[in-house]
Amino acid sequence: MALLRFAPSPTGPLHFGGLRMALYNHLVAKKLNGKWILRIEDTDSTRSVPGSVDGIRQALAWAGLEYDYGPEKDNSLGPYFQTERLDLYKSYANRLLDSGHAYRCFCSVDKLNDIRERLARSGSSISYDKTCTHISEEESNRKARAGEKFVVRINNSHAPERPAARDLVFGRLKDAHASLSTDSVLLKSDGFPTYHLASVADDHEMGITHVLRGEEWITSLPLHLDLYAHLKLTPPLFAHIPILLNPDGTKMSKRHGDVQVLDYMRRGWEPSAILNWLALAGWGAKHHEVPSSPSSPSSSHPVLVKDKEAPESTAVMTMDQMIDAFDLEMLTQRSSGLDPGKLEYLNRHHLMMQWTQEDGLQKLAERVHERVKEAFPLSKYTSLPMIKRVIQVLEQRITNLQDLPILSPYFFIEPDLTNAEAQRMLSVMPSEDERRAMLGYLVTIVDAEAENWDAHHVFDRFAEEQARSGIKRGHFYKVLRAYLTGMKDGPPLVDVMSVLGPERTRLRLTPSSD
C-alpha cells in the first residue's frame, strides 16, 4: 500500500506552501489507493509556537484534507510527534556508530568555529577537518561514559555504493556529494536528532513509500540516500516540490501574514477553490516520455510512454478530478507564483458549482445568513429564501460569498439616492419634472401587473414606455437603475425587479423629491 506523510513543523500558522504540500500528499495517496500520515516534526523547541498543531489540524479540516494516521487519529503508526520518538533516533545513531558509518564528535562550539575559520583561510571547501575520527573507539566510549558532550556525525569519507539519485519531479540527479557539509551532524548533544536522521528513521519505521517535500531539501538527498544505504534500508521514492512564490516574486514564508491559510478562512474563500488554485500552481509540464534503457540506474522505476497534457492554469476542478488527473511528473521544475486573479475566477466558479447542487444553495445561504443580518439589522428582508434568490441573480458577480452585503445592499434595504454614485446616474436626466413623469408612467404599469407579477413582462412594458416617451435608451435605464438600486453595477434590472416584487418595486418608483 502506498503511504505518504505530511510533516510540518509547529512553528506558526499553516501557510499556502504547507497546505499545497498536504494537498499533493492527499492527491498522490488517493490516486494510488493509499493513505497518508500527519507527522509533527517538533524537535526544534526554539522555533515551536504554542497552538501551532491545533492550527494546522484546523486548516486541514477546513480544507477537507483528512489524514488517515496522526494526532487524534489511528495511533497504530505513532507516536506522531518526533519529541516522543527520541529513543528511536538514538537507536539509529547507535546502529551507525556500531557499523563505523558514524562517530562521536566532542569538539566544542568555539573549537568548531576555529576549525571553520582556519579551513576558510586556507581556501578549503570542507567545513570540518574530521578531528574526532582520529579518536579511538575505546577513548570515544570513555569520554561518553564520563559525561562529555558530543554530537554524532556521519562519516562520509567513503560514499556507499548505491543507485544514482532519481526524483519524481526532477528526474535523474547528478551526484551532489560535493555540496554537502563535511560529516553532517545526525544527533545533537542534547539527544535530539537533526532532520537528516529523524526523517530517515521515521519514514522507514512508518513504512513511507513516497516522500514529498520542498525543493530546498534536494541538496540533502545524497546524504539521506547514503544513510539508507549505510543502514541497509530500502529508500522511498522522492519528489521535491518547487517552492511557491508570492505575487511579487518573493519566497513564500510564514513571516508573510497574507499567505496564512487562516487569513483566507476568515475572508470566506471556498476551500475547494483554494485547493484547486494551489494544485494548479506549478502543474504545467507537458512532455513525452520514452522508456529508459535496461541499464539505466532509474530503470527500477516504472516509466509510462504517453503524451502528458497539464490542465489549464484556470481549470475548474473538483477533488475527484484532481485525484484522477494529478501526476507528480507533470509538475514544473521551477518555482511558481500565486495569482490572486485566478483565485477570484476559481472561487466564482466553485460557488456556482455549489449552488447548482442539491441543497447547495441552501447551504450557501446559511453560511452568509448571519453576515447579512449583521450588515442590515433593521431589515425585514434577510430571510434565507431571500438570500437564496439574491445569490441566484448575482451569479458570476459573486467572487466571495462574504461580499454579498456589499455587492447588493439594495435587496435588503432601500437605496440611498443621495450618494454621489446615484446622483451621477440621475444627472443624465437633470429635469426632476421629467423624471417624475417617467416614474409616474412606470408606477401605472406596475399597478396594472401587480396581481399577476411577471418581471419579464413588466420589463417589456417598460421598454415600450421608453420607446414611446422618446427618452434616450441609455438615460432611461440608467435612471431606472438608480431608483431601483442606487448603484451603477448589478444584475439585469429584470432580475432585480423579480427579487423585489411588485410592492417594493412600486415603492422605489413612486415619485418623490430626490
Legacy VTK file of the C-alpha trace (Angstrom):
# vtk DataFile Version 3.0
C-alpha trace
ASCII
DATASET POLYDATA
POINTS 514 float
0.000 0.000 0.000
1.216 3.497 -0.844
1.804 5.523 2.316
2.777 9.184 2.370
3.325 11.739 5.089
2.812 15.454 5.571
5.329 16.506 8.204
5.097 20.191 9.156
6.994 21.863 11.964
4.825 23.569 14.612
6.450 26.952 14.068
3.333 29.016 13.409
0.150 29.078 11.325
-0.010 26.874 8.243
0.783 28.823 5.079
-0.101 28.065 1.470
3.163 26.256 0.802
2.335 23.826 3.588
-1.280 23.424 2.520
-0.215 22.674 -1.053
2.231 20.051 0.244
-0.560 18.431 2.273
-2.817 18.537 -0.808
-0.205 16.885 -3.029
0.260 14.136 -0.444
-3.508 13.665 -0.364
-3.805 13.558 -4.161
-0.999 11.047 -4.623
-2.201 8.840 -1.767
-5.769 8.722 -3.071
-4.659 8.194 -6.667
-2.605 5.169 -5.566
-5.398 3.886 -3.289
-3.101 4.584 -0.362
-3.126 6.614 2.822
-1.220 9.484 4.412
0.059 10.490 7.821
0.180 13.807 9.643
3.526 13.794 11.473
4.717 16.708 13.592
8.426 17.500 13.370
8.796 19.303 16.693
12.423 18.640 17.632
13.429 22.323 17.354
11.946 23.668 20.589
13.421 27.135 19.999
11.118 27.654 16.987
7.980 25.903 18.216
4.929 28.130 18.667
2.193 27.074 21.125
-1.080 26.244 19.425
0.520 25.574 16.032
-0.521 21.926 15.868
-4.164 22.794 16.569
-3.941 25.468 13.879
-2.513 23.012 11.359
-5.237 20.466 12.093
-7.919 23.166 11.893
-6.654 24.329 8.483
-6.533 20.769 7.137
-10.063 20.082 8.398
-11.342 23.313 6.802
-9.781 22.285 3.501
-11.289 18.810 3.714
-7.870 17.120 3.724
-8.479 14.265 6.119
-5.340 12.384 7.102
-5.549 8.656 7.874
-2.975 8.500 10.675
-1.831 11.214 13.030
-2.742 13.170 16.155
-6.227 12.252 17.423
-6.463 9.543 14.742
-5.356 5.919 14.321
-2.269 5.562 16.531
-1.014 2.294 15.052
1.888 4.070 13.320
2.549 6.554 16.120
3.666 8.318 18.092
3.353 11.173 15.609
5.361 13.809 17.465
9.116 13.475 16.998
9.780 14.542 20.583
8.065 11.295 21.599
10.409 9.211 19.413
13.834 10.209 20.787
14.757 6.643 21.782
14.229 5.576 18.178
16.670 8.178 16.865
19.246 7.207 19.464
18.973 3.557 18.410
19.518 4.516 14.751
22.533 6.615 15.708
23.948 3.661 17.655
23.494 1.388 14.637
25.565 3.790 12.562
28.184 4.079 15.312
28.440 0.307 15.634
28.902 -0.117 11.883
31.543 2.617 11.690
29.423 4.846 9.441
29.163 7.488 12.175
31.329 8.759 15.023
31.097 10.878 18.134
32.424 14.400 17.838
33.456 16.081 21.097
34.548 19.408 19.587
33.207 22.470 21.396
31.433 25.280 19.597
34.495 27.509 19.930
36.770 24.807 18.537
34.441 24.234 15.584
34.441 27.956 14.827
38.237 27.999 14.904
38.380 24.994 12.574
35.964 26.580 10.085
37.887 29.867 10.078
41.204 28.074 9.554
39.815 25.994 6.715
38.247 29.047 5.084
41.543 30.964 5.251
43.314 28.069 3.578
40.778 28.077 0.752
39.406 24.656 1.621
35.826 23.800 0.639
35.324 21.438 3.581
33.614 22.655 6.773
35.166 20.267 9.320
38.601 18.643 9.487
37.312 15.326 10.897
39.391 15.744 14.060
37.287 13.313 16.045
37.639 10.489 13.524
41.136 10.031 14.950
39.794 9.223 18.436
39.832 5.502 19.120
36.596 3.691 19.822
37.787 2.972 23.357
38.588 6.622 24.002
35.284 7.728 22.491
33.380 5.353 24.765
35.330 6.553 27.783
34.589 10.208 27.058
30.892 9.439 26.574
30.700 7.483 29.839
32.429 10.374 31.608
29.623 12.689 30.533
31.494 14.743 27.944
29.112 16.361 25.500
29.206 15.095 21.948
27.291 15.038 18.700
27.043 12.100 16.345
28.294 12.786 12.808
28.015 10.664 9.705
31.389 9.523 8.439
31.198 10.297 4.744
34.844 9.538 3.997
33.648 6.823 1.650
30.264 7.137 -0.036
28.360 3.842 -0.136
27.608 2.065 -3.366
24.013 2.734 -4.285
21.891 3.623 -7.324
22.041 7.168 -8.624
19.517 9.556 -7.118
16.253 9.928 -9.006
13.457 12.345 -8.259
9.853 12.081 -9.428
9.816 15.769 -10.371
13.417 16.448 -11.447
14.291 13.040 -12.852
17.779 11.578 -12.535
20.021 13.832 -10.448
23.748 14.441 -10.745
25.930 13.384 -7.843
25.934 16.253 -5.332
28.131 14.953 -2.523
30.499 17.870 -3.060
27.787 20.290 -1.935
27.192 18.529 1.395
28.585 19.751 4.697
31.517 17.689 5.870
30.271 14.838 8.042
26.847 16.312 8.811
25.525 16.117 12.361
22.883 13.413 12.869
22.303 13.564 16.623
22.834 16.748 18.641
24.423 16.961 22.071
21.003 17.305 23.736
19.944 13.937 22.338
17.657 15.472 19.708
18.094 14.410 16.079
18.686 16.637 13.111
16.219 16.428 10.232
18.579 14.119 8.357
18.459 11.294 10.896
14.874 11.816 12.079
13.325 11.822 8.621
15.125 8.648 7.558
14.267 6.813 10.781
10.636 7.937 10.834
9.978 7.302 7.162
11.383 3.791 7.396
9.678 2.853 10.676
6.324 4.158 9.446
6.618 2.396 6.093
6.546 5.541 3.968
6.653 4.722 0.248
6.706 8.241 -1.218
8.341 11.320 0.304
7.042 14.664 -0.947
8.925 17.658 0.414
10.166 21.110 -0.529
12.778 21.635 -3.215
15.147 23.071 -0.614
15.831 19.518 0.598
17.018 18.214 -2.769
20.628 19.083 -1.921
20.367 16.839 1.147
19.069 13.862 -0.837
22.545 12.327 -1.341
23.086 12.358 2.423
19.718 10.750 3.081
20.268 8.072 0.455
23.690 7.379 1.991
22.021 6.884 5.364
19.554 4.403 3.861
22.472 2.548 2.276
24.549 2.530 5.482
21.551 1.203 7.405
20.811 -1.352 4.660
17.303 0.036 4.203
15.273 0.482 1.014
14.592 4.181 0.464
11.174 5.501 -0.528
10.554 7.359 -3.776
11.287 11.081 -3.508
9.557 14.069 -5.070
10.970 17.523 -4.353
8.314 20.154 -4.943
9.392 23.592 -6.269
8.536 26.397 -3.885
5.608 28.784 -4.112
6.252 32.464 -4.643
4.266 35.499 -3.569
2.696 37.578 -6.357
5.695 39.946 -6.133
8.110 37.070 -6.791
9.463 36.780 -3.252
9.718 33.440 -1.496
6.612 32.495 0.449
7.159 32.144 4.181
5.263 32.220 7.454
6.508 35.759 8.012
4.216 36.908 5.171
0.931 37.087 7.030
-1.129 37.258 3.850
-0.210 33.713 2.834
-1.515 32.162 6.018
-4.399 29.778 5.430
-6.200 31.214 8.453
-6.496 34.609 6.750
-8.275 33.100 3.773
-10.504 31.027 6.029
-11.605 34.229 7.785
-12.188 36.036 4.484
-14.649 33.397 3.353
-12.844 31.878 0.385
-14.133 28.492 -0.708
-11.790 25.691 0.431
-12.444 23.791 -2.810
-11.332 26.845 -4.814
-8.220 27.328 -2.668
-7.205 23.691 -3.234
-7.918 23.989 -6.968
-5.769 27.146 -7.077
-2.884 25.580 -5.165
-2.966 22.336 -7.147
-2.609 24.202 -10.432
0.340 26.296 -9.216
3.245 24.580 -10.930
1.150 21.847 -12.551
2.063 22.798 -16.074
4.637 20.463 -17.613
3.946 18.895 -20.980
6.314 16.235 -22.258
6.609 12.893 -23.994
8.315 10.158 -22.014
10.298 7.338 -23.547
11.277 4.088 -21.859
14.559 4.144 -20.001
17.160 1.619 -21.107
17.537 -1.576 -19.093
20.966 -0.438 -17.953
19.719 2.905 -16.709
20.021 3.389 -12.915
16.479 4.716 -12.914
15.002 1.707 -14.676
13.742 0.316 -11.375
11.036 2.956 -11.526
8.111 2.408 -13.897
8.161 4.759 -16.876
4.995 5.390 -18.861
5.081 6.079 -22.573
2.399 8.631 -23.241
1.786 12.250 -24.042
1.046 14.186 -20.909
-1.146 17.248 -21.033
-1.369 19.514 -17.999
-4.668 21.233 -17.165
-5.125 24.900 -17.988
-3.967 27.275 -15.262
-7.590 28.216 -14.502
-9.167 24.785 -14.977
-12.076 24.410 -12.562
-11.562 21.027 -10.912
-13.245 19.074 -8.148
-11.231 16.963 -5.736
-12.115 13.780 -7.625
-10.998 15.349 -10.900
-7.699 16.471 -9.377
-7.052 12.994 -7.959
-7.743 11.427 -11.336
-5.514 13.808 -13.326
-2.685 14.578 -10.916
0.815 13.337 -11.747
3.976 14.428 -9.928
5.962 14.055 -13.134
3.840 16.792 -14.702
4.947 19.424 -12.200
7.227 22.157 -13.472
10.803 22.246 -12.230
10.689 25.943 -11.391
9.091 27.998 -8.663
5.503 29.101 -9.224
3.691 32.258 -8.213
0.148 32.527 -6.931
-2.064 34.827 -8.995
-4.888 36.346 -6.866
-6.902 36.954 -10.028
-7.004 33.238 -10.722
-8.289 32.570 -7.223
-11.128 35.035 -7.778
-12.047 33.310 -11.031
-11.916 29.848 -9.481
-13.834 30.926 -6.395
-16.695 32.280 -8.513
-16.966 29.017 -10.392
-16.768 26.853 -7.294
-19.597 28.907 -5.793
-21.614 28.366 -8.954
-20.984 24.617 -8.803
-22.231 24.548 -5.242
-25.496 26.378 -5.793
-26.394 24.120 -8.704
-26.129 21.056 -6.445
-28.946 19.676 -4.338
-29.092 21.654 -1.073
-26.034 23.619 -2.235
-27.867 26.934 -2.480
-29.425 26.387 0.949
-26.008 25.728 2.499
-24.512 28.854 0.942
-27.403 30.961 2.205
-26.995 29.531 5.696
-23.284 30.335 5.665
-23.813 34.002 4.829
-27.057 34.472 6.764
-25.506 35.898 9.927
-23.271 38.241 7.977
-26.273 39.667 6.094
-28.264 40.108 9.317
-25.340 41.871 10.977
-24.971 44.199 7.974
-28.693 45.051 7.890
-30.024 44.569 11.437
-33.250 46.535 10.825
-34.148 44.897 7.508
-37.227 42.707 7.118
-35.701 41.079 4.056
-32.817 38.979 5.404
-34.556 35.607 5.430
-32.890 32.528 3.980
-35.299 32.371 0.996
-34.441 35.997 0.154
-30.698 35.360 0.414
-31.031 32.306 -1.844
-32.768 34.397 -4.505
-30.093 37.105 -4.240
-27.304 34.556 -4.712
-29.041 33.221 -7.802
-29.483 36.584 -9.505
-25.955 37.779 -8.722
-24.497 34.662 -10.371
-20.915 35.260 -11.524
-20.816 38.667 -9.862
-20.115 36.956 -6.535
-16.391 36.429 -6.182
-16.520 35.778 -2.446
-19.688 34.859 -0.568
-18.879 37.319 2.206
-19.112 40.169 -0.336
-22.856 39.630 -0.702
-23.932 42.576 1.533
-21.505 44.905 -0.279
-22.491 43.810 -3.773
-26.242 44.114 -3.323
-27.397 46.129 -0.296
-30.453 47.263 -2.274
-32.056 43.839 -1.924
-32.126 44.229 1.852
-32.581 47.986 2.392
-33.836 50.951 0.390
-31.230 52.541 -1.893
-29.653 55.829 -0.848
-30.362 58.219 -3.704
-28.360 60.987 -2.059
-24.996 59.268 -2.506
-22.651 60.504 -5.206
-22.998 57.426 -7.397
-26.803 57.629 -7.502
-26.724 61.369 -8.142
-24.376 60.905 -11.109
-26.777 58.345 -12.564
-29.748 60.655 -12.127
-27.856 63.591 -13.650
-28.302 62.165 -17.168
-31.893 63.354 -16.815
-31.409 66.652 -14.948
-35.053 67.699 -15.005
-36.797 66.441 -11.866
-40.177 67.012 -13.521
-39.129 64.793 -16.435
-38.006 62.067 -14.033
-41.236 62.272 -12.027
-43.283 61.961 -15.240
-41.272 58.907 -16.284
-41.751 57.288 -12.880
-45.445 58.018 -12.925
-45.916 56.023 -16.124
-43.824 53.146 -14.734
-45.832 53.009 -11.497
-49.005 52.783 -13.556
-47.569 49.717 -15.323
-46.535 48.132 -12.003
-50.007 48.649 -10.549
-51.606 47.058 -13.585
-49.342 43.993 -13.393
-49.084 43.618 -9.610
-51.678 40.888 -9.198
-50.016 38.543 -11.716
-46.445 39.740 -11.298
-44.139 38.669 -14.086
-40.989 40.765 -14.013
-40.089 39.941 -17.607
-43.485 41.046 -18.893
-43.343 44.214 -16.796
-39.858 44.982 -18.114
-41.111 44.563 -21.682
-43.811 47.132 -20.984
-41.151 49.457 -19.508
-39.257 49.113 -22.804
-42.398 50.071 -24.702
-42.768 53.127 -22.483
-39.156 54.115 -23.160
-39.731 53.896 -26.911
-42.989 55.869 -26.660
-41.512 58.586 -24.443
-38.587 59.365 -26.703
-36.177 59.316 -23.770
-32.753 58.063 -24.797
-32.499 54.359 -24.049
-29.263 54.678 -22.072
-30.638 57.545 -19.990
-33.906 55.755 -19.339
-32.326 52.596 -17.967
-29.635 54.426 -16.025
-32.291 56.455 -14.205
-34.408 53.324 -13.676
-31.410 51.501 -12.175
-30.670 54.471 -9.936
-34.174 54.388 -8.442
-34.221 50.600 -8.058
-30.694 50.059 -6.700
-28.786 53.312 -6.252
-25.749 51.597 -7.813
-24.461 51.630 -11.394
-23.357 47.981 -11.370
-25.523 44.963 -10.710
-27.536 42.153 -12.233
-30.058 42.757 -15.038
-32.890 45.044 -13.953
-35.476 42.404 -14.740
-33.802 40.145 -12.152
-33.738 42.970 -9.636
-37.469 43.539 -10.114
-38.133 39.810 -9.865
-36.493 39.653 -6.432
-38.033 42.925 -5.200
-41.557 42.005 -6.262
-44.368 44.448 -7.138
-44.733 46.162 -3.762
-41.074 47.065 -3.287
-40.635 47.922 -6.974
-43.629 50.296 -6.796
-42.314 51.906 -3.602
-38.988 52.711 -5.233
-40.590 54.113 -8.358
-43.123 56.267 -6.547
-42.352 59.889 -7.468
-40.683 61.813 -4.673
-38.185 64.589 -4.272
-34.625 63.374 -4.806
LINES 1 515
514 0 1 2 3 4 5 6 7 8 9 10 11 12 13 14 15 16 17 18 19 20 21 22 23 24 25 26 27 28 29 30 31 32 33 34 35 36 37 38 39 40 41 42 43 44 45 46 47 48 49 50 51 52 53 54 55 56 57 58 59 60 61 62 63 64 65 66 67 68 69 70 71 72 73 74 75 76 77 78 79 80 81 82 83 84 85 86 87 88 89 90 91 92 93 94 95 96 97 98 99 100 101 102 103 104 105 106 107 108 109 110 111 112 113 114 115 116 117 118 119 120 121 122 123 124 125 126 127 128 129 130 131 132 133 134 135 136 137 138 139 140 141 142 143 144 145 146 147 148 149 150 151 152 153 154 155 156 157 158 159 160 161 162 163 164 165 166 167 168 169 170 171 172 173 174 175 176 177 178 179 180 181 182 183 184 185 186 187 188 189 190 191 192 193 194 195 196 197 198 199 200 201 202 203 204 205 206 207 208 209 210 211 212 213 214 215 216 217 218 219 220 221 222 223 224 225 226 227 228 229 230 231 232 233 234 235 236 237 238 239 240 241 242 243 244 245 246 247 248 249 250 251 252 253 254 255 256 257 258 259 260 261 262 263 264 265 266 267 268 269 270 271 272 273 274 275 276 277 278 279 280 281 282 283 284 285 286 287 288 289 290 291 292 293 294 295 296 297 298 299 300 301 302 303 304 305 306 307 308 309 310 311 312 313 314 315 316 317 318 319 320 321 322 323 324 325 326 327 328 329 330 331 332 333 334 335 336 337 338 339 340 341 342 343 344 345 346 347 348 349 350 351 352 353 354 355 356 357 358 359 360 361 362 363 364 365 366 367 368 369 370 371 372 373 374 375 376 377 378 379 380 381 382 383 384 385 386 387 388 389 390 391 392 393 394 395 396 397 398 399 400 401 402 403 404 405 406 407 408 409 410 411 412 413 414 415 416 417 418 419 420 421 422 423 424 425 426 427 428 429 430 431 432 433 434 435 436 437 438 439 440 441 442 443 444 445 446 447 448 449 450 451 452 453 454 455 456 457 458 459 460 461 462 463 464 465 466 467 468 469 470 471 472 473 474 475 476 477 478 479 480 481 482 483 484 485 486 487 488 489 490 491 492 493 494 495 496 497 498 499 500 501 502 503 504 505 506 507 508 509 510 511 512 513
